[in-house]
Amino acid sequence: MSDLLHTISVLVEDRPGVLTRIAGLFAARGFNIDSLAVGATEQSGVSRMTIVINLEDKSLEQVTKQLNKLVNVIKIIEHDPGSAVERELMLVKVRAEGDVRARVMEIADVFRVNVVDVTHDTLTLEAAGKSEKLEALLGLLRDFGIVELSRTGRIALGRGDRGIKDRTLKVAKDA
């Protein structure tokens, strides 16, 4: 399954409706977005979308060509596996009554996550890292009972000195 996951970064003009048009483009072609994170960049008026999609290479080429046709899209790149620093943020509220609290805090310490809220019955943890780390943490916490969970979705920056504007889209070379 992970062989078909592709992480792309898209620089867009920070305008109303851009997110809707981009999400609509994927939906119209029957592609499911696995993860979507949008935020400000170092440049005023420009936002960065990190989109994780599950599809085949030929379909990715088709999608990137369609994205490039959108007026508000400035640049698109695909991050090859291992060529980017990828992270995700997660908040998880877990049952932690009595003796269980110490066990949950031990797990938090091993995973180097922060305890950000404490009640008599729960602990809320803040974890950042690769998706695999967060999944492993959740696997251990499920035994105690997860009360609530929220994840940001993946964000990514290419490794090395070059920024997104200096990089070329892998599939664009073949197109």
MIDOSE-1310 file (N, C-alpha, C; in nm, 2 decimals, decimal comma, always signed):
residues 175
msdl	+0,08/-0,12/+0,00/+0,00/+0,00/+0,00/+0,09/+0,13/+0,00; +0,19/+0,13/+0,09/+0,27/+0,25/+0,09/+0,35/+0,28/-0,03; +0,37/+0,17/-0,12/+0,43/+0,19/-0,25/+0,36/+0,29/-0,34; +0,23/+0,30/-0,32/+0,15/+0,39/-0,40/+0,13/+0,53/-0,34
lhti	+0,18/+0,55/-0,21/+0,16/+0,68/-0,15/+0,26/+0,78/-0,21; +0,21/+0,89/-0,25/+0,30/+1,00/-0,31/+0,28/+1,13/-0,23; +0,39/+1,19/-0,19/+0,38/+1,32/-0,12/+0,42/+1,43/-0,22; +0,33/+1,53/-0,24/+0,36/+1,64/-0,33/+0,34/+1,77/-0,25
svlv	+0,43/+1,86/-0,28/+0,42/+2,00/-0,23/+0,37/+2,09/-0,34; +0,28/+2,18/-0,31/+0,22/+2,27/-0,40/+0,22/+2,41/-0,35; +0,29/+2,50/-0,41/+0,29/+2,64/-0,38/+0,17/+2,70/-0,45; +0,09/+2,78/-0,37/-0,03/+2,84/-0,43/-0,04/+2,98/-0,38
edrp	-0,11/+3,06/-0,46/-0,14/+3,20/-0,42/-0,24/+3,18/-0,30; -0,22/+3,27/-0,20/-0,31/+3,26/-0,09/-0,44/+3,34/-0,12; -0,53/+3,27/-0,18/-0,66/+3,33/-0,23/-0,77/+3,25/-0,18; -0,89/+3,31/-0,16/-1,01/+3,23/-0,13/-1,05/+3,13/-0,24
gvlt	-1,08/+3,01/-0,21/-1,13/+2,91/-0,30/-1,02/+2,82/-0,36; -0,89/+2,85/-0,34/-0,79/+2,77/-0,40/-0,79/+2,63/-0,35; -0,80/+2,61/-0,21/-0,81/+2,48/-0,15/-0,93/+2,40/-0,21; -1,04/+2,46/-0,22/-1,16/+2,40/-0,28/-1,14/+2,35/-0,42
riag	-1,07/+2,43/-0,50/-1,05/+2,39/-0,64/-0,95/+2,28/-0,65; -0,85/+2,28/-0,57/-0,75/+2,17/-0,57/-0,81/+2,04/-0,52; -0,88/+2,05/-0,41/-0,95/+1,93/-0,36/-1,05/+1,87/-0,46; -1,12/+1,96/-0,52/-1,22/+1,93/-0,62/-1,16/+1,86/-0,74
lfaa	-1,04/+1,90/-0,78/-0,97/+1,83/-0,89/-0,94/+1,69/-0,86; -0,90/+1,66/-0,74/-0,87/+1,52/-0,70/-1,00/+1,44/-0,69; -1,11/+1,50/-0,63/-1,23/+1,43/-0,62/-1,30/+1,40/-0,75; -1,28/+1,49/-0,85/-1,34/+1,48/-0,98/-1,28/+1,36/-1,05
rgfn	-1,16/+1,33/-1,02/-1,09/+1,21/-1,08/-1,09/+1,09/-1,00; -1,17/+1,09/-0,89/-1,19/+0,97/-0,81/-1,07/+0,94/-0,72; -0,98/+1,03/-0,69/-0,86/+1,01/-0,61/-0,89/+1,05/-0,47; -0,85/+0,97/-0,37/-0,87/+1,00/-0,23/-0,74/+1,07/-0,18
idsl	-0,76/+1,18/-0,11/-0,64/+1,25/-0,05/-0,62/+1,18/+0,09; -0,51/+1,12/+0,11/-0,47/+1,05/+0,23/-0,44/+1,15/+0,34; -0,38/+1,27/+0,31/-0,34/+1,37/+0,40/-0,33/+1,50/+0,33; -0,37/+1,61/+0,40/-0,36/+1,74/+0,34/-0,33/+1,84/+0,45
avga	-0,22/+1,91/+0,43/-0,19/+2,02/+0,53/-0,16/+2,15/+0,45; -0,21/+2,26/+0,50/-0,20/+2,39/+0,43/-0,15/+2,49/+0,53; -0,05/+2,57/+0,49/-0,01/+2,68/+0,58/+0,07/+2,78/+0,51; +0,11/+2,89/+0,58/+0,18/+3,00/+0,53/+0,32/+2,96/+0,50
teqs	+0,39/+3,03/+0,41/+0,53/+3,01/+0,37/+0,61/+3,13/+0,42; +0,74/+3,13/+0,38/+0,83/+3,24/+0,41/+0,79/+3,36/+0,32; +0,71/+3,35/+0,22/+0,67/+3,46/+0,13/+0,53/+3,50/+0,15; +0,51/+3,62/+0,18/+0,37/+3,68/+0,20/+0,28/+3,65/+0,08
gvsr	+0,16/+3,61/+0,10/+0,07/+3,59/-0,01/+0,08/+3,45/-0,08; +0,17/+3,37/-0,03/+0,19/+3,23/-0,08/+0,17/+3,13/+0,03; +0,09/+3,03/+0,00/+0,07/+2,91/+0,09/+0,13/+2,79/+0,03; +0,16/+2,69/+0,12/+0,22/+2,57/+0,08/+0,12/+2,46/+0,12
mtiv	+0,08/+2,37/+0,02/+0,00/+2,26/+0,05/+0,09/+2,13/+0,04; +0,08/+2,05/+0,14/+0,14/+1,92/+0,13/+0,03/+1,81/+0,12; +0,03/+1,74/+0,01/-0,08/+1,65/-0,02/-0,02/+1,51/-0,03; -0,08/+1,42/+0,04/-0,04/+1,28/+0,03/-0,15/+1,20/-0,04
inle	-0,12/+1,14/-0,15/-0,23/+1,07/-0,23/-0,18/+0,93/-0,25; -0,28/+0,84/-0,27/-0,25/+0,70/-0,30/-0,30/+0,67/-0,44; -0,20/+0,67/-0,53/-0,23/+0,64/-0,67/-0,11/+0,59/-0,75; -0,12/+0,56/-0,87/-0,02/+0,51/-0,96/+0,05/+0,62/-1,02
dksl	+0,18/+0,60/-1,07/+0,26/+0,71/-1,13/+0,19/+0,77/-1,25; +0,13/+0,70/-1,34/+0,07/+0,76/-1,46/-0,04/+0,85/-1,41; -0,12/+0,81/-1,31/-0,22/+0,90/-1,26/-0,17/+1,02/-1,20; -0,05/+1,01/-1,13/+0,01/+1,13/-1,07/+0,05/+1,23/-1,17
eqvt	+0,11/+1,18/-1,29/+0,14/+1,27/-1,39/+0,02/+1,35/-1,45; -0,09/+1,27/-1,46/-0,22/+1,33/-1,50/-0,26/+1,44/-1,41; -0,26/+1,41/-1,28/-0,30/+1,51/-1,17/-0,22/+1,63/-1,17; -0,08/+1,61/-1,18/+0,01/+1,73/-1,18/-0,01/+1,82/-1,30
kqln	-0,04/+1,76/-1,41/-0,07/+1,84/-1,53/-0,19/+1,92/-1,51; -0,30/+1,86/-1,45/-0,42/+1,93/-1,43/-0,40/+2,04/-1,32; -0,32/+2,01/-1,22/-0,29/+2,11/-1,11/-0,22/+2,23/-1,17; -0,12/+2,21/-1,26/-0,05/+2,31/-1,32/-0,14/+2,41/-1,41
klvn	-0,25/+2,36/-1,45/-0,34/+2,44/-1,53/-0,42/+2,54/-1,44; -0,43/+2,51/-1,31/-0,50/+2,60/-1,22/-0,42/+2,74/-1,21; -0,49/+2,85/-1,22/-0,43/+2,98/-1,22/-0,35/+3,01/-1,10; -0,40/+2,97/-0,98/-0,34/+3,00/-0,85/-0,22/+2,91/-0,81
viki	-0,19/+2,81/-0,89/-0,08/+2,72/-0,86/+0,05/+2,78/-0,91; +0,15/+2,79/-0,82/+0,28/+2,85/-0,86/+0,38/+2,74/-0,89; +0,39/+2,63/-0,81/+0,49/+2,53/-0,83/+0,44/+2,40/-0,77; +0,48/+2,29/-0,83/+0,44/+2,16/-0,77/+0,57/+2,07/-0,78
iehd	+0,60/+2,00/-0,67/+0,71/+1,90/-0,67/+0,66/+1,77/-0,60; +0,71/+1,66/-0,64/+0,69/+1,54/-0,57/+0,81/+1,50/-0,49; +0,79/+1,46/-0,37/+0,91/+1,42/-0,28/+0,93/+1,27/-0,30; +1,05/+1,24/-0,35/+1,08/+1,10/-0,36/+1,10/+1,04/-0,21
pgsa	+1,07/+0,92/-0,19/+1,10/+0,86/-0,06/+1,24/+0,88/-0,01; +1,26/+0,93/+0,10/+1,40/+0,96/+0,16/+1,45/+1,09/+0,12; +1,39/+1,16/+0,02/+1,45/+1,29/-0,02/+1,39/+1,41/+0,05; +1,30/+1,38/+0,15/+1,24/+1,49/+0,22/+1,24/+1,46/+0,37
vere	+1,23/+1,57/+0,45/+1,20/+1,56/+0,59/+1,05/+1,57/+0,60; +0,99/+1,47/+0,66/+0,85/+1,46/+0,67/+0,81/+1,45/+0,81; +0,71/+1,52/+0,86/+0,66/+1,52/+1,00/+0,51/+1,54/+1,00; +0,46/+1,49/+1,11/+0,31/+1,51/+1,14/+0,30/+1,54/+1,29
lmlv	+0,20/+1,61/+1,32/+0,17/+1,64/+1,46/+0,04/+1,57/+1,51; +0,04/+1,52/+1,63/-0,07/+1,45/+1,68/-0,10/+1,49/+1,83; -0,22/+1,52/+1,86/-0,27/+1,53/+2,00/-0,35/+1,41/+2,03; -0,33/+1,34/+2,14/-0,41/+1,23/+2,18/-0,44/+1,23/+2,33
kvra	-0,56/+1,22/+2,36/-0,61/+1,22/+2,50/-0,63/+1,07/+2,54; -0,57/+1,02/+2,64/-0,57/+0,88/+2,68/-0,61/+0,87/+2,82; -0,69/+0,76/+2,85/-0,73/+0,73/+2,99/-0,60/+0,70/+3,07; -0,59/+0,76/+3,19/-0,47/+0,74/+3,27/-0,50/+0,76/+3,42
egdv	-0,58/+0,67/+3,46/-0,63/+0,67/+3,60/-0,53/+0,59/+3,69; -0,51/+0,63/+3,81/-0,43/+0,55/+3,91/-0,30/+0,51/+3,86; -0,27/+0,38/+3,87/-0,14/+0,32/+3,84/-0,11/+0,33/+3,69; -0,21/+0,34/+3,61/-0,20/+0,35/+3,46/-0,12/+0,48/+3,42
rarv	-0,14/+0,58/+3,50/-0,08/+0,71/+3,47/+0,07/+0,70/+3,45; +0,14/+0,63/+3,54/+0,28/+0,62/+3,53/+0,32/+0,54/+3,41; +0,25/+0,44/+3,37/+0,28/+0,36/+3,25/+0,26/+0,44/+3,13; +0,16/+0,53/+3,12/+0,14/+0,61/+3,00/+0,25/+0,72/+3,00
meia	+0,29/+0,77/+3,11/+0,40/+0,87/+3,11/+0,54/+0,80/+3,07; +0,56/+0,68/+3,11/+0,68/+0,61/+3,06/+0,68/+0,59/+2,91; +0,57/+0,56/+2,85/+0,56/+0,55/+2,71/+0,58/+0,69/+2,65; +0,52/+0,79/+2,70/+0,55/+0,93/+2,65/+0,70/+0,96/+2,66
dvfr	+0,76/+0,92/+2,76/+0,91/+0,95/+2,78/+0,99/+0,87/+2,67; +0,96/+0,75/+2,65/+1,03/+0,67/+2,55/+1,01/+0,73/+2,41; +0,89/+0,77/+2,38/+0,86/+0,83/+2,25/+0,90/+0,98/+2,24; +0,95/+1,03/+2,35/+0,99/+1,18/+2,35/+0,87/+1,27/+2,31
vnvv	+0,76/+1,24/+2,37/+0,64/+1,33/+2,35/+0,61/+1,41/+2,47; +0,54/+1,51/+2,45/+0,51/+1,60/+2,57/+0,37/+1,58/+2,62; +0,36/+1,58/+2,75/+0,23/+1,58/+2,82/+0,18/+1,73/+2,83; +0,07/+1,76/+2,76/+0,03/+1,90/+2,75/-0,10/+1,93/+2,83
dvth	-0,16/+1,83/+2,89/-0,28/+1,85/+2,97/-0,30/+1,73/+3,06; -0,33/+1,75/+3,19/-0,35/+1,65/+3,29/-0,48/+1,67/+3,36; -0,56/+1,57/+3,37/-0,68/+1,57/+3,46/-0,67/+1,45/+3,55; -0,77/+1,43/+3,63/-0,77/+1,32/+3,73/-0,77/+1,18/+3,65
dtlt	-0,84/+1,18/+3,53/-0,86/+1,06/+3,46/-0,79/+1,05/+3,33; -0,73/+1,16/+3,28/-0,67/+1,15/+3,14/-0,54/+1,23/+3,14; -0,46/+1,19/+3,04/-0,34/+1,27/+3,00/-0,36/+1,30/+2,85; -0,32/+1,42/+2,81/-0,32/+1,46/+2,67/-0,17/+1,47/+2,63
leaa	-0,14/+1,40/+2,52/+0,00/+1,40/+2,47/+0,01/+1,47/+2,34; +0,12/+1,54/+2,32/+0,16/+1,60/+2,19/+0,28/+1,53/+2,13; +0,26/+1,47/+2,02/+0,36/+1,40/+1,95/+0,39/+1,45/+1,81; +0,51/+1,46/+1,77/+0,55/+1,50/+1,64/+0,65/+1,41/+1,59
gkse	+0,64/+1,37/+1,46/+0,74/+1,28/+1,40/+0,68/+1,22/+1,27; +0,75/+1,12/+1,23/+0,71/+1,04/+1,11/+0,58/+0,97/+1,14; +0,50/+0,94/+1,04/+0,37/+0,87/+1,06/+0,39/+0,74/+1,13; +0,50/+0,67/+1,09/+0,53/+0,54/+1,15/+0,55/+0,55/+1,31
klea	+0,61/+0,65/+1,35/+0,63/+0,67/+1,50/+0,50/+0,70/+1,56; +0,42/+0,78/+1,50/+0,29/+0,81/+1,56/+0,20/+0,69/+1,57; +0,20/+0,60/+1,46/+0,13/+0,48/+1,46/+0,17/+0,38/+1,57; +0,30/+0,37/+1,59/+0,36/+0,29/+1,69/+0,31/+0,34/+1,83
llgl	+0,32/+0,47/+1,85/+0,27/+0,53/+1,98/+0,12/+0,49/+2,00; +0,04/+0,52/+1,90/-0,10/+0,49/+1,91/-0,13/+0,34/+1,94; -0,05/+0,25/+1,88/-0,06/+0,11/+1,91/-0,05/+0,07/+2,06; +0,04/+0,14/+2,12/+0,06/+0,12/+2,27/-0,04/+0,19/+2,35
lrdf	-0,09/+0,30/+2,31/-0,18/+0,38/+2,39/-0,32/+0,32/+2,38; -0,36/+0,25/+2,27/-0,49/+0,20/+2,26/-0,53/+0,11/+2,37; -0,43/+0,04/+2,43/-0,46/-0,06/+2,54/-0,51/+0,02/+2,66; -0,49/+0,15/+2,67/-0,53/+0,22/+2,79/-0,67/+0,29/+2,76
give	-0,70/+0,31/+2,64/-0,83/+0,37/+2,60/-0,80/+0,51/+2,55; -0,82/+0,53/+2,42/-0,81/+0,67/+2,36/-0,94/+0,74/+2,37; -0,94/+0,85/+2,43/-1,06/+0,93/+2,45/-1,09/+1,02/+2,33; -0,98/+1,08/+2,28/-0,99/+1,17/+2,16/-0,85/+1,18/+2,09
lsrt	-0,86/+1,20/+1,96/-0,74/+1,20/+1,88/-0,75/+1,30/+1,77; -0,65/+1,38/+1,74/-0,64/+1,47/+1,63/-0,50/+1,47/+1,57; -0,50/+1,46/+1,43/-0,37/+1,46/+1,36/-0,37/+1,57/+1,25; -0,25/+1,63/+1,23/-0,25/+1,74/+1,13/-0,24/+1,69/+0,99
gria	-0,19/+1,58/+0,96/-0,15/+1,54/+0,83/+0,00/+1,57/+0,81; +0,05/+1,51/+0,71/+0,20/+1,52/+0,68/+0,24/+1,65/+0,62; +0,35/+1,71/+0,67/+0,41/+1,82/+0,61/+0,55/+1,78/+0,56; +0,61/+1,84/+0,46/+0,74/+1,80/+0,41/+0,82/+1,91/+0,35
lgrg	+0,95/+1,90/+0,37/+1,04/+1,99/+0,30/+1,15/+1,90/+0,24; +1,19/+1,93/+0,12/+1,30/+1,86/+0,05/+1,43/+1,87/+0,13; +1,51/+1,77/+0,13/+1,64/+1,77/+0,19/+1,74/+1,85/+0,11; +1,84/+1,90/+0,17/+1,94/+1,98/+0,10/+1,92/+2,13/+0,10
drgi	+2,01/+2,19/+0,03/+2,01/+2,34/+0,03/+1,91/+2,41/-0,06; +1,85/+2,34/-0,16/+1,76/+2,40/-0,25/+1,62/+2,40/-0,19; +1,55/+2,51/-0,22/+1,41/+2,52/-0,18/+1,32/+2,47/-0,29; +1,19/+2,48/-0,27/+1,09/+2,42/-0,36/+1,10/+2,50/-0,50
kdrt	+1,13/+2,62/-0,50/+1,13/+2,70/-0,62/+1,25/+2,66/-0,71; +1,35/+2,60/-0,65/+1,47/+2,55/-0,72/+1,46/+2,41/-0,77; +1,36/+2,34/-0,73/+1,35/+2,20/-0,76/+1,26/+2,18/-0,89; +1,27/+2,06/-0,95/+1,18/+2,03/-1,07/+1,09/+1,92/-1,03
lkva	+0,98/+1,91/-1,09/+0,88/+1,81/-1,06/+0,93/+1,68/-1,14; +0,94/+1,57/-1,06/+1,00/+1,45/-1,12/+0,92/+1,41/-1,24; +0,79/+1,40/-1,24/+0,71/+1,35/-1,35/+0,71/+1,45/-1,47; +0,74/+1,58/-1,44/+0,74/+1,68/-1,55/+0,85/+1,65/-1,65
kda	+0,96/+1,59/-1,60/+1,07/+1,56/-1,69/+1,03/+1,45/-1,80; +0,94/+1,36/-1,75/+0,90/+1,25/-1,84/+0,78/+1,30/-1,93; +0,72/+1,40/-1,89/+0,60/+1,44/-1,96/+0,63/+1,50/-2,10
